[in-house]
Amino acid sequence: MKSDRHFPVKRLLLLGALVGAGAYYFSREQNRRALDAKLAELGLKDAAHDVGSSVTKGWEKTKEAAKDAGAVIADKAGEVKDAAAGGAQAAADKAKEVAGDVKDAVQGAAAKAGDAAKDVAGTASDKASDVKAAAQDKAGDLKAAAQDKAGDVKAAAQEKAAEVKAETQAKVADVKADAQKTANDVKGAARDVKNS
């Protein structure tokens, strides 16, 4: 009988392949330099660095809070163990006594971790706003450049059209003059033939 809850092997393999491909791509110096250049061009390099630094600081705060809570829990567990030497009732009384301290330590660690996460989220949000503003500025610059280029192309096309029109009119005038001259020559030749 097959269980409905099975380990997602295919997803794990796909995730591993993606992480491996990403690690390979970013491990190549050429790709890292190209990515750094592109991030710098878009003004994202500093933002990415700041967010990464914030995440690192947040992780350090969370790790420190967990370490402190672990130390308190270990200390209180030692007190309960020592009280257990005096009997089961003494151990139960001591466990009740230290439960508040352990609860406070765990809540303090959770609060520190929450604060660290809020700091990271705030930094990421601030940097996202900065990046959004930079992207909008870049888009505005690109739009203006595209409009300028389109204006230049339009002007060049109009100038070329005017040149072609003038050349065409000159050619038409030349052809018309040649046709008129040929017609006059033919009339003159016909008169000469008629008079002779």
C-alpha positions in Angstrom: 0.0 0.0 0.0 1.5 3.3 -1.1 1.5 6.1 1.4 -0.1 9.5 0.5 2.7 11.2 2.4 6.0 10.4 0.7 9.3 12.1 0.6 9.4 14.6 -2.4 12.5 13.0 -4.1 11.8 14.6 -7.5 11.5 18.1 -5.9 14.6 17.6 -3.9 16.6 16.4 -7.0 15.3 19.4 -9.0 16.2 21.8 -6.2 19.6 20.2 -6.0 20.1 20.6 -9.7 19.1 24.2 -9.6 21.3 25.0 -6.7 24.2 23.2 -8.3 23.7 25.0 -11.6 23.5 28.3 -9.7 26.6 27.5 -7.7 28.5 26.6 -10.9 27.4 29.7 -12.7 28.3 32.1 -9.9 31.5 30.3 -9.1 33.0 31.2 -12.4 35.0 34.5 -12.1 33.8 35.8 -15.5 30.2 35.4 -14.5 30.7 37.0 -11.1 32.4 40.0 -12.7 29.7 40.3 -15.3 27.0 40.1 -12.6 28.9 42.7 -10.5 29.2 45.0 -13.5 25.5 44.7 -14.3 24.4 45.2 -10.7 26.7 48.3 -10.5 25.3 49.6 -13.8 21.7 49.3 -12.4 22.7 50.7 -9.0 21.8 47.4 -7.3 25.3 46.3 -6.2 25.3 48.5 -3.1 21.7 47.6 -2.3 22.4 43.8 -2.6 25.5 44.3 -0.4 23.5 46.2 2.2 20.7 43.6 2.3 23.2 40.8 2.5 25.0 42.6 5.4 21.6 43.1 7.1 20.8 39.4 6.7 24.2 38.5 8.2 23.7 40.9 11.2 20.2 39.5 11.7 21.5 36.0 11.6 24.2 36.9 14.2 21.5 38.5 16.5 19.3 35.4 16.2 22.2 33.0 16.8 23.3 35.1 19.8 19.7 35.1 21.2 19.4 31.3 20.8 22.8 30.9 22.4 21.7 33.0 25.4 18.4 31.1 25.7 20.2 27.8 25.5 22.6 28.9 28.3 19.7 29.8 30.5 17.9 26.6 29.8 21.0 24.6 30.5 21.6 26.5 33.7 18.1 25.9 34.9 18.2 22.2 33.9 21.3 21.9 36.0 19.4 23.4 38.9 16.5 20.9 38.5 19.0 18.1 38.3 20.7 19.2 41.5 17.3 19.5 43.2 16.4 15.9 41.9 19.1 14.6 44.2 16.9 15.8 47.1 13.9 13.8 45.8 11.2 13.8 43.3 9.1 16.4 45.1 12.1 18.8 45.3 12.8 18.3 41.6 9.1 19.0 40.7 9.2 22.2 42.9 12.4 23.4 41.3 11.1 22.7 37.8 8.0 24.8 38.6 10.3 27.5 40.0 12.6 27.7 36.9 9.9 27.3 34.3 9.2 31.0 34.4 12.9 31.8 33.8 13.1 29.3 30.9 9.9 30.8 29.4 11.3 34.3 29.7 14.5 33.2 28.1 12.7 31.5 25.2 10.4 34.5 24.7 13.4 36.9 24.8 15.1 34.8 22.2 12.0 34.8 20.0 11.7 38.6 20.5 15.3 39.2 19.5 14.9 36.9 16.4 11.7 38.8 15.5 13.5 42.1 15.9 16.3 40.9 13.7 13.8 39.7 11.1 12.1 43.1 11.2 15.4 44.8 10.7 16.2 42.7 7.7 12.8 43.2 6.3 13.1 47.0 6.9 16.5 47.1 5.2 15.2 45.0 2.3 12.2 47.2 1.9 14.3 50.4 2.0 16.7 49.0 -0.6 13.8 47.9 -2.7 12.4 51.4 -2.7 15.8 52.8 -3.6 16.2 50.3 -6.4 12.7 51.0 -7.6 13.4 54.7 -7.7 16.7 54.0 -9.5 15.0 51.7 -12.0 12.3 54.4 -12.7 15.0 57.0 -13.2 16.9 54.6 -15.6 13.6 53.8 -17.4 12.9 57.5 -17.7 16.4 58.1 -19.1 16.0 55.2 -21.6 12.6 56.5 -22.6 14.0 60.0 -23.2 17.0 58.6 -25.1 14.6 56.4 -27.2 12.4 59.5 -28.0 15.5 61.5 -28.9 16.7 58.7 -31.2 13.2 58.4 -32.7 13.2 62.1 -33.3 16.6 61.9 -35.0 15.5 59.0 -37.1 12.3 60.8 -38.1 14.3 64.0 -39.0 16.8 61.9 -41.0 13.9 60.1 -42.8 12.2 63.4 -43.6 15.5 64.9 -44.9 16.2 61.8 -47.0 12.6 61.9 -48.4 13.1 65.6 -49.3 16.4 64.7 -51.0 14.8 61.9 -52.9 11.9 64.1 -53.9 14.3 66.9 -55.1 16.3 64.3 -57.1 13.2 62.8 -58.5 11.9 66.2 -59.6 15.2 67.1 -61.1 15.3 63.8 -63.0 11.7 64.3 -64.2 12.6 67.8 -65.3 15.6 66.4 -67.2 13.5 63.7 -68.8 10.9 66.2 -69.7 13.5 68.6 -71.2 15.1 65.7 -73.1 11.6 64.6 -74.4 10.8 68.2 -75.4 14.2 68.5 -77.2 13.7 65.2 -78.9 10.2 66.2 -79.9 11.6 69.5 -81.3 14.3 67.7 -83.1 11.8 65.3 -84.6 9.6 68.3 -85.7 12.6 70.0 -87.1 13.7 66.9 -89.0 10.1 66.4 -90.3 10.0 70.0 -91.5 13.4 69.6 -93.2 12.2 66.4 -94.9 8.9 68.1 -95.9 10.8 71.1 -97.3 13.2 69.1 -99.3 
